[in-house]
Amino acid sequence: IRRKGYRGKIVVGGFYATLEPEKILNDIREIDAISLGEGEFVFVQILESIIKYGKIPDIEGVAFLKDEKIIIYPHKRLSNLDFPFFPKRFPLVQNAVSNMVDGHYIKGKYYNMVAGRGCYGRCSFCSIHKSEDRTYRVYRSVNNVIDEMEELKSKYQIQHIWFNDEIFYDRSKKGILWMNEFCEELARRKLNLSFNIEMRPNDINEEELMKLKSAGLTAI
């Protein structure tokens, strides 16, 4: 990008950037800053500071190089995921007509979304708990999740939702209550959407799966 003549600020983020900010800033000097952890609000603050003051701000969740010294301000997890906006979607939705996607058969148009973030597990093959301290689950409210599902159906005429959560819910009282409310509200709105989720094997409960299946679950 620099060789092409770009002179503006370059800011990166994501799991690897959060795990290895020192390595990235040392090895790739063209990068001006790293947005650590969940970036919805930190990245906006970085942009506002660049626009107003022409510099990277000294705020939580930012790492940058200053006078050959790496400055890292640790990030904090977001406690409220009910944002006043839904993700901007591309008008071309994914269309899987009886095709297998990641091992599951999906019929019709579908979109990906999440109902929350985090997982209590500490699997050696997973970077979630290391990169963003997601050792506990933060849920979006049931209404917020289903409002987004409703918008996707009315705006893009989808038939299926692919939930990308690390785990859809856990065995805590809060998690089970959330799952029950989700099934009840989805049935009440009569959206007629199917969906699939991800779960840990030790969290599987047959009675709860039957509730989810009645609400539209087709695969785990």
C-alpha positions in Angstrom: 0.0 0.0 0.0 2.8 2.4 0.8 4.7 1.5 -2.4 1.5 2.4 -4.3 1.8 5.9 -2.9 -0.7 5.8 0.0 0.3 8.3 2.7 -2.7 8.0 5.1 -2.8 6.1 8.4 -2.9 2.3 8.3 -4.8 0.6 11.2 -5.2 -3.2 11.5 -7.2 -5.4 13.9 -8.4 -8.9 14.5 -7.4 -12.0 16.4 -3.8 -12.3 15.3 -3.2 -8.5 15.7 -4.6 -8.7 19.2 -2.4 -11.7 20.1 0.8 -10.3 18.6 0.8 -6.5 18.6 4.5 -6.2 19.4 5.6 -8.5 16.6 3.4 -6.8 14.0 4.5 -3.3 14.9 8.2 -4.4 14.9 8.0 -6.4 11.7 5.7 -4.1 9.6 6.7 -0.5 10.3 4.2 0.7 7.7 1.4 0.0 10.2 0.5 3.0 12.3 -1.8 1.4 14.9 -3.6 -1.7 16.0 -7.1 -1.9 17.3 -7.1 -4.5 20.0 -9.9 -6.9 20.9 -13.5 -5.9 19.9 -13.1 -2.9 17.7 -16.6 -1.5 17.1 -16.1 1.6 19.2 -12.3 1.7 19.5 -11.8 1.8 15.8 -14.3 4.7 15.5 -12.4 6.6 18.2 -9.2 6.0 16.3 -10.7 7.4 13.1 -12.2 10.4 14.9 -8.8 11.2 16.4 -7.0 10.9 13.0 -9.6 13.2 11.3 -9.6 15.8 14.0 -6.0 15.8 15.2 -4.1 13.8 12.7 -2.8 11.3 15.3 -3.5 8.0 16.9 -5.3 8.5 20.3 -4.0 7.4 23.7 -7.0 5.2 24.6 -7.8 1.7 25.9 -7.6 -0.9 23.1 -4.9 0.7 21.0 -1.3 -0.2 20.2 1.2 1.9 18.2 4.8 2.8 17.7 6.0 6.1 19.1 9.6 7.3 19.0 10.7 3.7 18.3 8.8 2.5 21.4 5.8 0.3 21.3 2.9 1.6 23.3 0.1 -0.8 24.2 -3.1 0.2 26.0 -4.9 -3.0 27.1 -8.4 -3.5 25.8 -11.6 -4.4 27.8 -14.4 -6.6 26.7 -17.7 -5.0 25.7 -20.5 -5.8 28.2 -23.3 -4.6 26.0 -23.7 -6.0 22.5 -27.0 -4.5 21.7 -25.6 -1.9 19.3 -27.9 0.8 17.9 -27.2 -0.6 14.4 -26.9 -3.9 12.7 -24.0 -4.9 10.5 -24.0 -3.4 7.0 -24.8 -6.2 4.5 -23.9 -6.6 0.9 -27.0 -6.9 -1.3 -25.9 -10.2 -2.8 -26.8 -12.8 -0.2 -25.3 -16.3 -0.2 -27.5 -18.8 -2.0 -27.0 -22.4 -1.1 -29.7 -24.4 -2.9 -29.5 -27.9 -1.3 -25.7 -27.4 -1.1 -23.4 -28.6 1.6 -21.8 -25.7 3.5 -19.2 -26.6 6.2 -20.6 -30.0 6.5 -24.3 -28.9 6.7 -27.0 -29.0 4.0 -28.6 -25.5 3.6 -31.5 -24.9 1.3 -32.1 -21.4 0.1 -30.6 -18.0 0.8 -28.8 -17.6 4.1 -26.8 -15.0 6.1 -24.3 -15.4 9.0 -24.8 -13.6 12.3 -24.0 -13.9 16.0 -26.1 -13.9 19.1 -23.3 -13.1 21.5 -19.6 -13.6 22.1 -17.4 -15.7 24.3 -16.9 -19.3 25.5 -16.0 -20.7 28.9 -13.9 -23.4 27.3 -10.1 -23.2 27.0 -9.5 -25.5 24.1 -5.8 -25.7 23.0 -6.7 -25.3 19.4 -8.8 -22.1 19.9 -7.4 -18.5 20.2 -10.6 -16.9 21.5 -9.8 -17.0 25.2 -6.2 -15.8 24.6 -6.9 -13.0 22.1 -9.9 -11.3 23.7 -10.3 -12.9 27.1 -13.6 -14.4 26.0 -13.7 -16.8 28.9 -17.3 -15.9 29.7 -20.2 -15.4 27.4 -21.8 -12.0 26.7 -25.3 -12.3 25.2 -27.2 -9.9 23.0 -30.7 -9.5 24.2 -33.2 -11.9 22.6 -35.2 -9.1 21.0 -32.1 -7.6 19.5 -31.1 -10.9 17.9 -34.5 -11.6 16.5 -34.9 -8.1 15.3 -31.9 -8.6 13.1 -33.2 -12.0 11.9 -36.5 -10.3 11.0 -34.7 -7.5 9.1 -32.6 -10.0 7.1 -35.8 -11.9 6.1 -37.8 -8.8 5.1 -34.9 -7.1 3.4 -33.1 -10.0 1.7 -35.8 -12.8 1.7 -33.5 -15.3 3.3 -34.6 -18.7 4.6 -31.8 -19.6 6.9 -29.5 -18.1 9.6 -26.0 -19.4 10.2 -25.0 -18.5 13.8 -21.3 -18.2 14.1 -21.1 -17.9 17.9 -18.3 -19.9 19.5 -21.2 -21.5 21.5 -24.8 -20.5 21.1 -25.4 -20.7 24.8 -23.8 -22.3 27.9 -25.1 -24.2 31.0 -25.4 -21.2 33.2 -28.8 -20.1 34.5 -28.5 -17.0 32.4 -27.6 -19.1 29.3 -30.5 -21.5 29.7 -33.0 -18.7 30.4 -31.7 -16.9 27.3 -32.2 -20.0 25.1 -35.8 -20.5 26.4 -36.7 -16.9 25.7 -35.1 -17.1 22.3 -37.2 -20.1 21.3 -40.4 -18.5 22.7 -39.9 -15.2 21.0 -38.9 -16.8 17.7 -42.1 -18.9 17.8 -44.2 -15.9 18.7 -43.0 -13.8 15.7 -43.6 -16.7 13.3 -40.6 -15.8 11.1 -40.4 -19.3 9.6 -36.6 -19.3 9.5 -34.4 -22.3 10.0 -31.0 -21.9 11.7 -27.9 -23.8 12.8 -25.7 -23.3 15.8 -22.4 -24.4 17.3 -22.2 -26.0 20.8 -19.8 -27.9 23.0 -20.7 -31.7 23.2 -20.8 -31.5 27.0 -23.5 -28.8 26.8 -25.9 -30.8 24.8 -29.3 -31.4 26.5 -32.0 -33.4 24.6 -34.9 -31.5 26.0 -33.4 -28.2 25.1 -32.5 -29.4 21.6 -36.2 -30.3 21.1 -37.1 -26.8 21.9 -34.6 -25.4 19.5 -35.7 -27.8 16.8 -39.3 -26.6 17.2 -38.0 -23.1 16.9 -36.2 -23.9 13.6 -32.9 -25.5 14.4 -31.7 -27.9 11.7 -28.0 -28.6 12.5 -25.3 -28.2 15.1 
